[in-house]
């Protein structure tokens, strides 16, 4: 677990940043920028470490093999400049997905846990761990915001996050909240989606963190974020087990149903976002391409490794109750 926020006689000290290798110039610059932004909120116009100097223009911004239409004739026929801009949009969308999820799903879930909304009998140490994780999530949002900003500056393209829809995971979470009849259903929906998110985000971040061909700033952003999430995964797992053990049959069944809904949303390609990107680039034949890939079997999943989530369901004894096709994913 990462260190808890430290305190001094003069007041709180900046919470510990994600562990990093100070000998790696890219990692060091990312962390330095984060620390500068965090401690100088009232003077954000001061000079900061320049991540732009570490940007390598010849590197792709996003792994081409992750595109759901990577082998479609329409994509293959695109001119190289259009392909490069599409990959830059893909990276911005990757970051927005993370930020939407952290802010709209995960931190609300952690807030519910820390405030005692589930009456799970959590002790002070557990509440501290959850609160620390909330601080971490704010750092993560800043990390991904910075990474998109570097891409925009160095590429000279606008690429605003506001042009993209709310990410699929956060969108599905909000749809469930709106459809819920009772407060306890909304709370359990958020807990289920938070648990799935925190136990699956490692596999999502690995898509970038383990790719040596992409932009180094992008790879390191995902790698640094991922180190914290290994801790958060353990925290979320224990919180879910503690709450699940105290639920009555009706609430337990609802939580399991919401969990299955979360499983389907968190590993899937966000075709709504991809369609928006194709429209923003005004790609000829783009709509037909999106229809082709969205309806083709085997194209829907982006994240494949569901080992941790499968293990949690096994521990809870609900593998047969969760509405999810475990045969379609990787389980170790």
N, C-alpha and C positions, 0 to 999 in steps of 0.2 A: 504494500500500500504506500502511496506517496505520502510525504510528510504533512502533518496537520499544520494550519497556519501558525506561525510563531508570534510571540508577543514580547514586548519590552516594557520597561517602566514608563516609557513615553507614549505607549499605544501600540496598536497592531502593526506588524511588519508584513510586507508583501508575502502572500502565500507562496509556497514552493512551486517553482515552475516544473514542467515535465522534465524528467531526467534526460540528459543529453550528453553528447560527446563534445567537450570543448575543443578538441583537436580537429573537428570537422568544421571547415569554414562556413558551409551552408547551414548546418545545424546551429552553429554559434550565432550567425547573423539573424536567423529566425528567432532564437531565444532572446537575443539582445533587443530586437525590435519589440517583442512582446513585453519585456521588462520595462523598456522605455515608455511604451504606451500606457502601461498599467500605473507606473509611478508618476507620470507627468500628465495626468488627465487635464489639468488646468492650463497646460502649455503645450498643446499638441502640435504646434507649428515649429517647434524646435527641431534641429537636425536629428535624424535617426540613422541607424545603420542602413546602408543602402543595399537591399536585396537585389536591386536591379543589376548591380555589378556581377552578381552570381548567376544571372539569367543567361542561358545558352540558346540563342535564337534558332539554331538548327535543330534543336530537340523538339519532338512533338509534345504538346501540352497534355495529351490524354492517350492512353493505349488504344491504338486502332482496333486491336483484336477484341476489345470490349464493346464495340459498337454493335447494336442488334442487326444492322443492315450492312455490316462490313463486307460481305460478299455479294451484295445485291448489285445487279448491272447498273442501276441508276447511280449508286454511290461510286462504283468503280469507274464510271465515265466522267466523274467530276474533274475539273481542272485542279491542279495542285494547290493554288491559292485558296480555292473554295474549301478543299479538304482541310487545309491547315486552320482556316477560320472555324470550320465545324468542330475540329478537335479542341480549339480554344473555348468555344461555347460549351463543349462537353465538360471541360474542366471547371468552368464557372458553374455549370449545373451540378456537378459533383459536389462542389463546395456548398452550393445553396441547399442541396439535399441534406448535407450534414448540419448546416446552420438551422434550417427549418426544423429538423428533427430534435436538435439539442434544445432549441428555444420553445418549440410548440408541443413537444411530447415529453422529453426526458426531464428537463428541469421542473415542469409542472408535476411530473410523477414523483420526483425526489422531494418536492415541496410537500406533497400530500403525506409522504412517508415521515418526513421530519416533523410535521405538525401533528402527528398522531391520528391521522384521519382513519386508519385501519385498525386501531386498537390492537396492535400486534405484540404489545408487551416489550417493545424495544428499549434497551438500556441506553445510557448516556453515550457509550462508545459507538453504538450503532448510529445514533443520531448525528454524532460528530462526523462519522465516516460519510454519511449521506450528504451532510452539509458541505464537507470538503469536496465531494464529487460535484456538487453544484458550482462551486468556485472553479473547479477544473473545466467544467463545461463552458463557462464564460471565456476562459482562455482559449479553448478549442474554437469557439466561434470567431474570436479575434484572429487566430492563426489562419483559418480558412478565408476570412475576409481579406487579410493581408495578401494571401496567395493569389486571390482573384485580382486584387488591385495591381499587383506586379505584372500579371499577364496583360491586363488592359494597357498599362503604361508602356511596356516593352513592345507589345504588338501594335500599339497605336490604334486599337479598335475599341469601340464604346462598350459593347458586351455587358449591359447593365443587368444585375440580378432581377430588377423590377420588371424586366421584359419576360421573365419566366414565371410559370404558374407555381403555386404552392406545391412543394414536393409530394410525391405520391403517398409516402408514409404518413406525413402530417395531415394530408388531405383526407385519407381514410380515417384517421383518428378523429378528426373534426366531424366527419359524417356520422360516426358512431355516437359521438357526444350529442349531436343534434337529435339523433333518433332515440336516445335513452329517455325513459319515462321517470326514472328515479335518480336521486343524487348518488346513491350507492352504486348504481350501474355506471354512471359517469366516472366515479372514482376507480372502479375495478377495470373499466376500459383503459384508463390512463395507466394504471399499474401494469396491466397486461402488455400494452404497447411499449411502455418504458422497459419492462423486463426483456421483451423480445429485441428491442433496439440495442440495449446495452450488452446483450449476449450474442448479437450478430454483427455489431459494427466492426469488430476486429477483422472478420472475413471481408467486409466491405472495404475497409481501409487498406487491407493487404493487397487489393487489386492495384493500388497505386504504390504502396510502400515497397512492394517486392518487384517492381518493374524498373530495371536499371536503364531502360531506353528513354524514359520520359524525362521531362524537365526536372533537374535536381531539386529546385525549390519545391516543386509539387510533390515529388517523392518524399522529401524530408518532412514536409508538412504532415503528410499522412502517417509517416513513421513515428514522429513525435507524438501525435495525437494517439496513435495506437498503443503506445506504452502505458499511458494512463488508463486506457480502456480495458486492459487486462485486469487491472484492479477493480474498475467499475463493474465488470462482468461478475466478479465474485460477490461484490456488494449486492448487486441486483438479484443475483440468484438466491442469496440468503434471505433477503427481504421478501421475495416472492414466496419462498418456502414458509417463512414465519407467518405471513398473512394467510396463505392458503390453508394452513393447519387450523386456523381459527374460524374459517368460513362455515356457515351452515350449508346444507345441500343445495338450496336455491342459488345462493351467491357463488358457491363453488362451481356449479354448472355454468353460470354466467361467465365467470372468470375464464374457465376452460374454453368456452366458445369464443370469447374475445381474444384469447391467446392464439387460437387457430386463425382468426381473422388477421391478427398481427403477423403471424408467420407468412401468410400469403402475400401481405403487402410489403414486408421488409426485404424480401429477396428478389422481388420482381423488377424488371425494367420499367422505367416510368415513361410509357409511350406517349402520354400527354405532353410531357416536357420535350421528348424527342420530336414530336410533331410540331411543337412551337418553334424549335430551333430550325427545323427544315423550312418552315414558313418564313422565319426571319431572314434566312439566307436565300429565299425565293428560288429554291431548287426545282428545276423543271422535272416533272414526274415524281416529285417528292411525296405527294399525297398517296399516289398509287404505291410507291415503295413502302410507305408506312403501313398501308393496308395489308400488303403482302407479308411483311415480317410480323406484324401483330397477330395475324391469323395463322401463322405457321407454327405447328407443334415444335416444342423444344426451343423457341426463341424467347419465352417469357422470363426465364430466370437469369438474373445477373449474378447474384451471390449463390454459390453452390454448397458451401460447407455449413451444415446445420448440426454439427456434432454436439456443441454445447447445449443447444436448445433441445435436441433429442434426449440428451442426458438428463436435463432438468425434468422433462416430461416423464421420463422413466422413474426418477426419484419421487415425483409427485404421484406416480401410479396412474397417469392419465393418457398414456400413449395411445390407447385404443379409443379414447374419448375425444381427442383433439382431431378436428376436421382438417387434415393435411396429408398430402401424399408424400410420405417419407421416402418412397421408392424413387422419387424424382430428384432427390438431392443426395449429397455426400454425407454419410454418417460414419465416423470412425469409432 
